[in-house]
Amino acid sequence: MRRLLPPSLIAPILLSCGITANATAWTNVTATGTGYPPCDALIEAGLGHRVLSATDSRYAPRIESYWALNTRRYSYCIIQPHSADEVSTAVTTLLEVDGGAGDWHIAVRAGGHNLGSSNNIEQGVTIDLKYLNQTTYDAASNTASLGPGAKWQDVYAELHKHGVITTGGRDGDVGVGGFLLGGGSTYFMGQQGFGCDSVRNFEVVLANGVIVNANKNEHADLWRALKGGGFNFGIVTRYDMEAFPDKKIARGQRAMSANYTSRFVDAVVAFTDNQQKHDDEALVAILAHVEGEDILATIEVNIDGVENSTGFDKFSQIPQTSPFTQKVQSLYEAALESRLDGGSWALQTTLTFKNDKRVLNHAAEAHKRFAQSLQRDIGSKTFFSIIFFQPLPSYFAEISARKGGNMFAENLRDENAILWTAGVFVYTNQSDFAIASARMHEMVKELEVYSQATGTDNQLVYLNYAGFSQDPLGSYPAESVQHMKSVAERYDPEGKFQTRFPGGSKISRVQE
């Protein structure tokens, strides 16, 4: 067996060869550059004070701040611009580093909550928008301006000072950027549509470094494409959003036995069919499996602060396993209490169904079997799994259209639908996570086959919840796919955001 030389012998050997090993020598070598061509190019471009390498004490904590373990990748370096101009310099500098630089690419991080490779990378550079996190409010235009690196809990807290709010995330730890580019599910969807529908203007850094504003009056094609089109056209450095009065909301939580799953599903279907009559209410219906136990739960919200509102009556009639709890509170307080813990190997995936109890009951049963099989495979205390049912009534498409349209809402126009989302969180190792992922994909395939066979499928794959192997952009209406392709060609004719920024769903991969 080959053994390494002990440290005590290394220095004498080097000296005998005429080599002096001292701290100063190594420091001087490091000072000449990182040795990574893209990182050195950023330093030469005057951004050295924004670059973190693995030897920087701030580097590792930033990696560890990603929500899921499977996104905690160690890039060559991290660049943290403080302005749109610095983002522009970083983009043009990185895209000009070619010949001899090896096989490396670029990722962009906003809040760090997304999964997959969209917001971090190992062989390459991560552009971290942490310091583009400002939130401001202009009363004259009633516009809230948000930086992509801000988290919703901080956005709400700042806007609360001005007595306003906007259509943002429910989990306070989620970042602004990815949420809005993928659509954005909020408590206000019954009246305001998806989060992206309230974006009045995007400030965007294009692949050539030019900074443009995209709104209904200038670059309107880009404005519309960014509403659900994901990371395909540029880096958004500011979101200007419509604001509305910050009223307290009534947020309740309910827990029920899984023995009442059929009644639970009936209540979800009824709520969805009647949400337009109760457009001040929002529902998240949850089926969870925790340490061998199946649990039903709801998050019930009235955005006008009305307690015990009637839209949730069918849920209140189901026997409860614990007393119903409800708080009347500001949105920023609710967001702080709604954060899902990270620190696990995480996978999520999604499908959309017609609002039909047959497919929802089948989905509930499929999740139960999934959890039981995974429990046999890796043990009951190594994971927890969850599925959500979220109402998508057809009138949501009308709200989006009134606000200029987005890329996916037309899929909902024909009839009421349900957004099904599944998540599995593994606490042990990648091997167990691989098993969980395989079981999850089997469940998705089963539900696709069942929904198609029963005519209860809807083609929408919602971008913000899509799994790594899914094709959300390809599920959009054909007109939207063509629009995104033409916008990408116009604003990024060399396809840099399709090739050099490989993470996430790419419009160039969608087959027409």
Rosetta blueprint (number, residue, H / E / L):
1 M L
2 R L
3 R L
4 L L
5 L L
6 P L
7 P H
8 S H
9 L H
10 I H
11 A H
12 P H
13 I H
14 L H
15 L H
16 S H
17 C L
18 G L
19 I L
20 T L
21 A L
22 N L
23 A H
24 T H
25 A H
26 W H
27 T H
28 N H
29 V H
30 T H
31 A H
32 T L
33 G L
34 T L
35 G L
36 Y L
37 P H
38 P H
39 C H
40 D H
41 A H
42 L H
43 I H
44 E H
45 A H
46 G H
47 L H
48 G H
49 H H
50 R H
51 V E
52 L E
53 S E
54 A L
55 T L
56 D L
57 S L
58 R L
59 Y H
60 A H
61 P H
62 R H
63 I H
64 E H
65 S L
66 Y L
67 W L
68 A L
69 L H
70 N H
71 T H
72 R L
73 R L
74 Y L
75 S L
76 Y L
77 C E
78 I E
79 I E
80 Q L
81 P L
82 H L
83 S L
84 A H
85 D H
86 E H
87 V H
88 S H
89 T H
90 A H
91 V H
92 T H
93 T H
94 L H
95 L H
96 E H
97 V L
98 D L
99 G L
100 G L
101 A L
102 G L
103 D L
104 W L
105 H E
106 I E
107 A E
108 V E
109 R E
110 A L
111 G L
112 G L
113 H L
114 N L
115 L L
116 G L
117 S L
118 S L
119 N L
120 N L
121 I L
122 E L
123 Q L
124 G E
125 V E
126 T E
127 I E
128 D E
129 L L
130 K L
131 Y L
132 L L
133 N L
134 Q L
135 T E
136 T E
137 Y E
138 D E
139 A L
140 A L
141 S L
142 N L
143 T E
144 A E
145 S E
146 L E
147 G L
148 P L
149 G L
150 A L
151 K E
152 W H
153 Q H
154 D H
155 V H
156 Y H
157 A H
158 E H
159 L H
160 H H
161 K L
162 H L
163 G L
164 V E
165 I E
166 T L
167 T L
168 G L
169 G L
170 R L
171 D L
172 G L
173 D L
174 V L
175 G E
176 V H
177 G H
178 G H
179 F H
180 L H
181 L H
182 G L
183 G L
184 G L
185 S L
186 T L
187 Y L
188 F L
189 M H
190 G H
191 Q H
192 Q H
193 G L
194 F L
195 G H
196 C H
197 D H
198 S H
199 V E
200 R E
201 N E
202 F E
203 E E
204 V E
205 V E
206 L L
207 A L
208 N L
209 G L
210 V L
211 I E
212 V E
213 N E
214 A E
215 N L
216 K L
217 N L
218 E L
219 H L
220 A H
221 D H
222 L H
223 W H
224 R H
225 A H
226 L H
227 K L
228 G L
229 G L
230 G L
231 F L
232 N L
233 F L
234 G L
235 I E
236 V E
237 T E
238 R E
239 Y E
240 D E
241 M E
242 E E
243 A L
244 F E
245 P E
246 D L
247 K L
248 K L
249 I E
250 A E
251 R E
252 G E
253 Q E
254 R E
255 A E
256 M E
257 S E
258 A H
259 N H
260 Y H
261 T H
262 S H
263 R H
264 F H
265 V H
266 D H
267 A H
268 V H
269 V H
270 A H
271 F H
272 T H
273 D H
274 N L
275 Q H
276 Q H
277 K H
278 H H
279 D L
280 D L
281 E E
282 A E
283 L E
284 V E
285 A E
286 I E
287 L E
288 A E
289 H E
290 V E
291 E L
292 G L
293 E E
294 D E
295 I E
296 L E
297 A E
298 T E
299 I E
300 E E
301 V E
302 N E
303 I L
304 D L
305 G L
306 V L
307 E L
308 N L
309 S L
310 T H
311 G H
312 F H
313 D H
314 K H
315 F H
316 S H
317 Q L
318 I L
319 P L
320 Q E
321 T L
322 S L
323 P L
324 F L
325 T E
326 Q E
327 K E
328 V E
329 Q E
330 S L
331 L H
332 Y H
333 E H
334 A H
335 A H
336 L H
337 E L
338 S L
339 R L
340 L L
341 D L
342 G L
343 G L
344 S L
345 W E
346 A E
347 L E
348 Q E
349 T E
350 T E
351 L E
352 T E
353 F E
354 K E
355 N L
356 D L
357 K H
358 R H
359 V H
360 L H
361 N H
362 H H
363 A H
364 A H
365 E H
366 A H
367 H H
368 K H
369 R H
370 F H
371 A H
372 Q H
373 S H
374 L H
375 Q H
376 R H
377 D H
378 I H
379 G L
380 S L
381 K L
382 T L
383 F E
384 F E
385 S E
386 I E
387 I E
388 F E
389 F E
390 Q E
391 P E
392 L E
393 P L
394 S L
395 Y H
396 F H
397 A H
398 E H
399 I H
400 S H
401 A H
402 R H
403 K L
404 G L
405 G L
406 N L
407 M L
408 F L
409 A H
410 E H
411 N H
412 L H
413 R L
414 D L
415 E L
416 N L
417 A E
418 I E
419 L E
420 W E
421 T E
422 A E
423 G E
424 V E
425 F E
426 V E
427 Y L
428 T L
429 N L
430 Q H
431 S H
432 D H
433 F H
434 A H
435 I H
436 A H
437 S H
438 A H
439 R H
440 M H
441 H H
442 E H
443 M H
444 V H
445 K H
446 E H
447 L H
448 E H
449 V H
450 Y H
451 S H
452 Q H
453 A H
454 T H
455 G L
456 T L
457 D E
458 N E
459 Q L
460 L L
461 V L
462 Y L
463 L H
464 N H
465 Y H
466 A L
467 G L
468 F L
469 S L
470 Q L
471 D L
472 P L
473 L H
474 G H
475 S H
476 Y L
477 P L
478 A H
479 E H
480 S H
481 V H
482 Q H
483 H H
484 M H
485 K H
486 S H
487 V H
488 A H
489 E H
490 R H
491 Y H
492 D L
493 P L
494 E L
495 G L
496 K H
497 F H
498 Q H
499 T H
500 R L
501 F L
502 P L
503 G L
504 G L
505 S L
506 K L
507 I H
508 S H
509 R H
510 V L
511 Q L
512 E L
